[in-house]
């Protein structure tokens, strides 16, 4: 918040670069025309890759730099702030994310606004043996006080067995023509070590399948089309993205992404969805939405794929189509 205006219109096109010793720099997307950007970028680092890392003593001197994106000239640095990752900060972030506010300093030494960040230490889940069949080996166990004995809990309506898919009738030939929603075994999985082709995921892993989208905005005004792909982000997990589908406003991905669930996630899990148009120089943000995964949906998804429709909006909160996912 409170960034400096680098453009004539009194705004900036800011993005942030996070530098952590021993790792490659990570960059957020560009937020166009704003002094209070909201990036929602999630970056994960495996600290044990650092040879000299000591969880009791190592202090990581990190840096967050904010730049203004320019079309034809070099990007302007708006400000920079140090971020010290101390053992005490990591220990505090074991149980819950820790919010950190960083004060930016301009190249001339003046105040240049603030950056809000969240730090979370997440243990790496050990690999689990694969189940022998194409179904979940065991149901997810909810906490004792979650009301799992009588599902759904009193006062909750039954979770719908089927949901109307607004994108089902859409399709322009290149991006797919809709059809039945895929099951766990028919969706393409992301390239992760535990994907294993058609094998069902181990218990405790939420599979979010981006099935299709429809009525997306036009990213390339000259062609009147888009080359869309979607990025799924969740706090505590790295970004996962679908492939690019060329020349369509109704892409069909059928692409599965995996999120290992911890106990806290069973009480509510949010995934931020961002849809971009792939370009030669820089990708354009088209629209986005939030997938809210409720405990009811997680319990229902143990036995069958649950379809969910996510409404998409532009940065100006204008309707921009919809996306169909399954859990």
Secondary structure, 3 states (H helix, E strand, C coil): CCCCCCCCCCCCEEEEEEECCCCCCEECCCECCECCCCCCCCCCCCHHHCCCCCCCCCCEEEEEEEEECCCCCCCEEEEEEEEEECHHHHHHCCCCCEEEEEEEECCCCCEEEEEEEEECCCCCCCCCCCCCCCCCCCCCCCCHHHCCCCCCCCCCCCCCCCCCCCCCCCCCCCCCCCCCCCCCCCCEECCCCCCCCCCCCCCCEEEEEEEEEECCCCCECCCCECEEEEEEEECCEEEEECCCCCCECCCEEEEEEEEECCHHHHHCEEEEEEEEECCCCCCEEEEEEEEEECHHHHHHHCCCCCEEEEEEECCCCCEEEEEEEEC
